Amino acid sequence: VLVRDVIARLRQLGPASVTAERAPNYAAERGSMSSSLNFLIPAAAMRGYVRLKVQVSVPGTDLAAEDIVDIDASLLQTMKIRGIPVRYVGPDASGNPLDLPAPTLADFQATAATTLRMYPVSQTPDISLAGTFTWSQPLLGAIVNGQCPQSWNNLLFWLGIARVVDGNRSDSLYYGMFPAGIPIGGAAGCGGGGANVGSGARGDGMTMAHELGHVLGLAHGPCGLGAGDMGDPNYPAYEPYDTAANRSASIGEYGCDVTNGTIYPPGVAVDFMSYCGPRWISLYHMQRL
């Protein structure tokens, strides 16, 4: 066992100090970054077994306390996406011809940012592209019994063929991305099923996270479901947050987007696999992923 001495003092984020309350309200304590002391652990130090020594004191007094926290950072999960760029050569909503170029690697990387913020993966993804695919039909129709419209199923079928032609890699998630401007209606994206591939528009990050969830075998969270869609029967009821109407897909705990400090309260935010909003990842799906 290699034991190292002090590596560094962690860089403190805001705020510089907080007031220690005797019996703080849980929502007030968890619902604001300003209610806690926050520090940034350098990525290079977050590997193997890390020991954090936390010291807190009251200036001008002898009141102090310390604690030790051990972290096992031996698991690194990397998001690997095999992108299928989709070029659109077909009619617009009025029947006029369109020729929209396929998204680029940079588009896939930018659109994946939402997925990387929520999924328990490294913030450095492995994204590569398969051959460009050309599509010519509007993506219209309604979701029925939780199933994609036929136009989407047609697209997923051909994206599944493209996956097979690419070698059907087992170490990557396949995602077809089309340019904004294709006539769509009834669904923003679709994924999973027999084709085992997801699809959505350039720049629609939440849809990518949702459809990649289907590729990984996740079902819908129980909020905003249409008739016939039973969702995931194992999704837990997070009391007391699931008591409000149409809020049965609570994320279960306060969520935090560490890139900008946004807090997602469990009484308001719902899981990204549901059809409600605002959306963030739940304890349930964080554990499954």
C-alpha positions as CSV (number, residue, x, y, z in Angstrom):
1,V,0.0,0.0,0.0
2,L,1.4,3.4,-1.0
3,V,0.8,6.1,1.5
4,R,1.4,9.6,0.4
5,D,1.8,12.7,2.5
6,V,-0.3,15.9,2.0
7,I,-0.8,16.4,-1.7
8,A,-2.3,19.8,-1.7
9,R,-4.7,22.1,0.1
10,L,-7.9,22.0,-2.0
11,R,-9.0,25.2,-3.7
12,Q,-12.1,26.6,-2.1
13,L,-15.1,27.6,-4.1
14,G,-17.7,30.1,-2.8
15,P,-18.8,30.9,-0.2
16,A,-15.7,31.7,2.0
17,S,-17.6,31.0,5.2
18,V,-21.0,29.8,6.4
19,T,-23.0,30.2,9.6
20,A,-23.4,26.9,11.6
21,E,-27.0,26.6,12.6
22,R,-28.1,24.5,15.6
23,A,-31.0,22.8,13.8
24,P,-31.0,23.9,10.2
25,N,-34.0,23.2,8.0
26,Y,-33.2,20.4,5.6
27,A,-34.4,22.2,2.5
28,A,-32.6,25.4,3.4
29,E,-29.4,23.5,4.1
30,R,-29.4,21.3,1.0
31,G,-31.1,23.7,-1.4
32,S,-28.4,26.3,-1.7
33,M,-24.7,26.1,-2.4
34,S,-24.2,29.1,-0.1
35,S,-25.2,26.9,2.9
36,S,-22.1,24.7,2.6
37,L,-18.4,25.0,2.2
38,N,-17.3,23.8,-1.2
39,F,-13.9,22.6,-2.5
40,L,-12.6,21.5,-5.8
41,I,-10.5,18.2,-5.9
42,P,-8.1,18.3,-8.9
43,A,-8.8,15.5,-11.4
44,A,-5.2,14.3,-11.2
45,A,-5.6,13.6,-7.4
46,M,-9.0,11.8,-7.7
47,R,-7.6,8.3,-8.3
48,G,-7.0,5.2,-6.2
49,Y,-7.6,5.8,-2.5
50,V,-7.8,9.4,-1.4
51,R,-8.1,10.6,2.2
52,L,-9.6,14.0,2.9
53,K,-8.9,15.7,6.2
54,V,-11.6,18.3,6.9
55,Q,-10.9,21.0,9.5
56,V,-13.5,23.6,10.6
57,S,-12.9,26.4,13.2
58,V,-14.5,29.5,14.6
59,P,-12.2,32.5,14.1
60,G,-11.1,34.2,17.3
61,T,-12.0,31.2,19.5
62,D,-10.6,27.7,20.4
63,L,-13.7,26.0,18.9
64,A,-12.6,23.6,16.2
65,A,-13.5,20.2,14.8
66,E,-12.0,17.9,12.2
67,D,-13.0,14.7,10.4
68,I,-11.4,12.3,7.9
69,V,-13.2,11.0,4.8
70,D,-11.8,8.2,2.7
71,I,-12.7,8.0,-1.0
72,D,-12.3,5.0,-3.3
73,A,-11.8,6.5,-6.7
74,S,-10.8,3.3,-8.4
75,L,-13.6,3.2,-11.0
76,L,-13.5,5.3,-14.1
77,Q,-16.4,5.1,-16.5
78,T,-16.0,6.7,-19.9
79,M,-18.9,7.5,-22.1
80,K,-18.2,6.0,-25.5
81,I,-20.6,7.1,-28.3
82,R,-20.5,5.9,-31.9
83,G,-22.3,8.7,-33.7
84,I,-24.2,8.3,-37.0
85,P,-24.5,11.7,-38.7
86,V,-27.8,12.0,-40.6
87,R,-28.1,14.2,-43.7
88,Y,-31.6,15.3,-44.6
89,V,-32.7,15.5,-48.2
90,G,-36.5,15.8,-48.2
91,P,-39.5,18.0,-47.9
92,D,-40.0,20.7,-45.3
93,A,-43.3,21.2,-43.5
94,S,-44.8,22.9,-46.6
95,G,-43.5,20.3,-49.0
96,N,-40.6,22.4,-50.3
97,P,-37.3,20.6,-50.8
98,L,-34.6,20.8,-48.1
99,D,-31.0,19.7,-48.2
100,L,-29.6,19.9,-44.7
101,P,-26.0,18.9,-44.0
102,A,-25.2,16.1,-41.5
103,P,-24.0,17.1,-38.0
104,T,-20.2,17.1,-37.3
105,L,-18.1,15.5,-34.6
106,A,-18.1,18.9,-32.9
107,D,-22.0,18.8,-32.9
108,F,-22.0,15.4,-31.2
109,Q,-19.5,16.6,-28.6
110,A,-21.5,19.7,-27.8
111,T,-24.8,17.9,-27.7
112,A,-23.4,15.3,-25.3
113,A,-22.6,17.9,-22.7
114,T,-25.9,17.4,-20.9
115,T,-25.4,13.6,-20.7
116,L,-21.9,14.0,-19.3
117,R,-23.2,16.4,-16.6
118,M,-25.8,13.8,-15.4
119,Y,-24.4,10.4,-16.0
120,P,-21.7,9.0,-13.6
121,V,-19.0,9.2,-16.2
122,S,-15.7,11.0,-16.9
123,Q,-16.2,14.5,-18.4
124,T,-13.9,13.4,-21.2
125,P,-16.0,11.3,-23.6
126,D,-14.8,9.0,-26.4
127,I,-17.0,10.0,-29.4
128,S,-16.3,8.9,-32.9
129,L,-18.4,8.8,-36.1
130,A,-19.6,6.1,-38.4
131,G,-20.4,6.8,-42.0
132,T,-23.0,9.5,-42.9
133,F,-26.5,8.4,-43.5
134,T,-29.0,10.2,-45.7
135,W,-32.7,10.5,-44.7
136,S,-35.6,11.8,-46.7
137,Q,-38.9,11.6,-44.7
138,P,-40.4,14.0,-42.1
139,L,-40.5,12.5,-38.5
140,L,-44.2,12.9,-37.8
141,G,-46.8,11.0,-35.9
142,A,-47.9,10.5,-32.3
143,I,-46.4,8.3,-29.6
144,V,-49.0,5.5,-28.9
145,N,-48.8,3.1,-25.9
146,G,-45.3,4.4,-25.2
147,Q,-44.1,3.4,-28.7
148,C,-42.4,5.6,-31.2
149,P,-44.3,6.8,-34.3
150,Q,-43.9,4.7,-37.4
151,S,-41.8,7.4,-39.1
152,W,-39.3,7.2,-36.2
153,N,-39.3,3.4,-36.3
154,N,-38.4,3.6,-39.9
155,L,-35.4,5.8,-39.1
156,L,-34.3,3.6,-36.3
157,F,-34.5,0.6,-38.5
158,W,-32.1,2.1,-41.0
159,L,-29.9,3.4,-38.2
160,G,-29.8,-0.1,-36.9
161,I,-28.6,-1.3,-40.3
162,A,-25.9,1.4,-40.2
163,R,-24.9,0.1,-36.8
164,V,-24.5,-3.5,-38.2
165,V,-22.5,-2.2,-41.2
166,D,-20.2,-0.3,-38.7
167,G,-19.5,-3.6,-37.0
168,N,-22.1,-3.5,-34.2
169,R,-19.6,-2.5,-31.6
170,S,-20.5,-3.8,-28.1
171,D,-18.3,-1.2,-26.4
172,S,-20.1,1.9,-27.6
173,L,-23.6,3.5,-27.6
174,Y,-24.9,4.3,-31.1
175,Y,-26.7,7.6,-31.7
176,G,-28.0,9.0,-34.9
177,M,-28.1,12.8,-35.0
178,F,-29.9,14.8,-37.6
179,P,-29.8,18.5,-38.4
180,A,-32.3,21.0,-36.8
181,G,-34.9,21.9,-39.4
182,I,-36.3,18.4,-40.2
183,P,-40.1,18.4,-39.8
184,I,-40.8,16.6,-36.6
185,G,-43.9,16.3,-34.5
186,G,-45.2,14.0,-31.6
187,A,-41.7,13.1,-30.5
188,A,-38.4,14.9,-30.1
189,G,-36.4,11.7,-30.3
190,C,-36.6,7.9,-30.1
191,G,-34.3,5.1,-29.1
192,G,-33.8,1.6,-27.9
193,G,-36.0,-1.2,-29.2
194,G,-34.7,-3.8,-31.6
195,A,-32.3,-1.4,-33.4
196,N,-30.6,-0.6,-30.1
197,V,-29.8,2.9,-31.2
198,G,-31.0,6.4,-30.3
199,S,-31.7,9.4,-32.3
200,G,-32.4,13.1,-31.9
201,A,-31.6,16.5,-33.3
202,R,-28.4,18.5,-33.2
203,G,-28.1,20.5,-30.0
204,D,-30.9,18.7,-28.1
205,G,-28.9,17.5,-25.2
206,M,-31.7,16.3,-22.9
207,T,-33.1,14.2,-25.7
208,M,-29.7,12.6,-26.3
209,A,-29.5,11.7,-22.5
210,H,-33.0,10.3,-22.6
211,E,-32.6,8.2,-25.7
212,L,-29.2,6.9,-24.7
213,G,-30.9,5.9,-21.5
214,H,-33.3,3.7,-23.6
215,V,-30.3,2.3,-25.5
216,L,-28.9,1.3,-22.0
217,G,-32.2,-0.4,-21.1
218,L,-33.8,2.3,-19.0
219,A,-37.6,2.7,-19.2
220,H,-39.6,5.9,-18.7
221,G,-39.9,7.5,-15.3
222,P,-43.5,7.6,-14.0
223,C,-44.4,11.2,-14.9
224,G,-46.3,12.6,-17.9
225,L,-46.7,9.2,-19.4
226,G,-49.2,8.7,-22.2
227,A,-52.0,6.2,-22.3
228,G,-50.7,2.6,-22.4
229,D,-47.2,3.5,-21.3
230,M,-46.6,1.8,-17.9
231,G,-43.1,3.2,-17.4
232,D,-40.7,1.6,-15.1
233,P,-42.6,-0.4,-12.4
234,N,-39.5,-0.5,-10.2
235,Y,-39.1,3.3,-10.0
236,P,-39.2,4.1,-6.3
237,A,-41.6,6.4,-4.6
238,Y,-39.5,9.1,-3.0
239,E,-41.6,10.4,-0.1
240,P,-42.7,13.1,0.5
241,Y,-41.8,14.4,-2.9
242,D,-44.0,12.1,-4.9
243,T,-47.2,13.3,-3.3
244,A,-47.9,16.2,-5.7
245,A,-50.0,15.7,-8.7
246,N,-48.0,14.4,-11.7
247,R,-44.7,14.5,-9.7
248,S,-44.2,10.8,-9.1
249,A,-40.8,10.7,-10.8
250,S,-39.0,12.9,-8.2
251,I,-35.2,12.7,-8.4
252,G,-35.3,11.7,-4.7
253,E,-32.6,14.1,-3.4
254,Y,-31.2,17.5,-4.1
255,G,-29.3,17.4,-7.4
256,C,-26.5,19.7,-8.4
257,D,-25.0,20.6,-11.7
258,V,-21.4,21.0,-10.7
259,T,-20.5,22.9,-13.8
260,N,-22.6,25.9,-12.9
261,G,-23.9,25.3,-9.3
262,T,-27.6,24.9,-10.3
263,I,-29.5,23.1,-7.6
264,Y,-32.4,20.8,-8.5
265,P,-34.9,20.4,-5.6
266,P,-36.5,16.9,-5.4
267,G,-39.9,18.5,-4.8
268,V,-39.7,20.1,-8.2
269,A,-37.2,18.3,-10.4
270,V,-38.1,15.0,-12.0
271,D,-36.0,12.2,-13.6
272,F,-34.6,12.7,-17.1
273,M,-36.3,9.5,-18.3
274,S,-39.8,11.0,-17.6
275,Y,-41.8,13.4,-19.7
276,C,-42.1,16.1,-17.1
277,G,-39.7,18.9,-16.1
278,P,-37.4,20.4,-15.0
279,R,-35.3,17.3,-15.5
280,W,-32.2,15.9,-13.8
281,I,-31.0,12.5,-12.9
282,S,-32.5,10.6,-10.0
283,L,-30.9,8.5,-7.2
284,Y,-32.4,5.5,-8.9
285,H,-30.9,6.0,-12.3
286,M,-27.6,7.2,-11.0
287,Q,-27.3,3.9,-9.1
288,R,-28.3,1.8,-12.2
289,L,-25.9,3.6,-14.5
